[in-house]
């Protein structure tokens, strides 16, 4: 993939993006451009269709 993925194993990033909760982080995906601007937030995720939805959105650009 021509972009990076972030795994927040130390739970440092989730609070900054509003995805932290008491038990575990909310499952969210953020598309961030090369300048650091958030282009899209996926806050409701269906694990069966999420990957395809992201790919479709990225390829439509």
N, C-alpha and C positions, 0 to 999 in steps of 0.2 A: 504494500500500500504506500502511496506517496505522501503519507501523513503519519503523525504520531498518535498513539493511544496513551491514556493516562490511567494508571491503576493507583488508587489512593489508599494503599495498605496502611499508612501511618495516620490516616484520617485527618490530614492537615488541610486538604483542599475542599472537601465536602461542605464545611461550614461557610466557606467564602462564596460558594455558589448556591447556597440555600438548599442543599440536598442532604444535610445532616438531620438525624432524628435520634431519639433516645436509644433505641435498640441497635439499629444499623442504618446506614445511609439509604436515602431514597434512590431508586434506580432511575437515573436520568442520563441523557446524552446531550452534549453540547457540541455544536459545530462552530469552531473558532477559526477565523481567517488568519492568514499569515501575519497580519498586523495586530493580532490579539483581540479583535472585535468579535463578539459573539454574534453569529449570523442566524442561528436557529437553536431552539431548546426543545427537546423531546421530553416531556414530563410524564406522559402516560405511555407506558411501554407494554406491548404485547410481545412476549419473548418469541412467539412463533412467526411474527411478521416484521419485527423491528429492523433487523439487518437489511432486509430487502427495501423497506421504506427509506432508510438512510441512503442506500445506494441509489435508489430512484431519484431522491432529492439531489444528491451530489452530481449525478449524471445529467440532470436537467439544466445545470448551470451553463 
